[in-house]
């Protein structure tokens, strides 16, 4: 199970680096989509992009 977890994380990190190229300015390569303060600032400054999950608890509530 631990090995599968590592493989899944590496695969997700690769996907997020690809999303960083598709949606520049959000810092996906840096924070990998986790709700870090930097990621939340990016959302507040730029709004949501198509890959953001708006129902996730740490996503700031924006009126857009």
Secondary structure, DSSP 4 states (H G I P E B T S, - for coil): -HHHHHHHHHHHHHHHHHHHHHSTTS-HHHHTT---HHHHHHHHHH---TT--TTSTTS-----
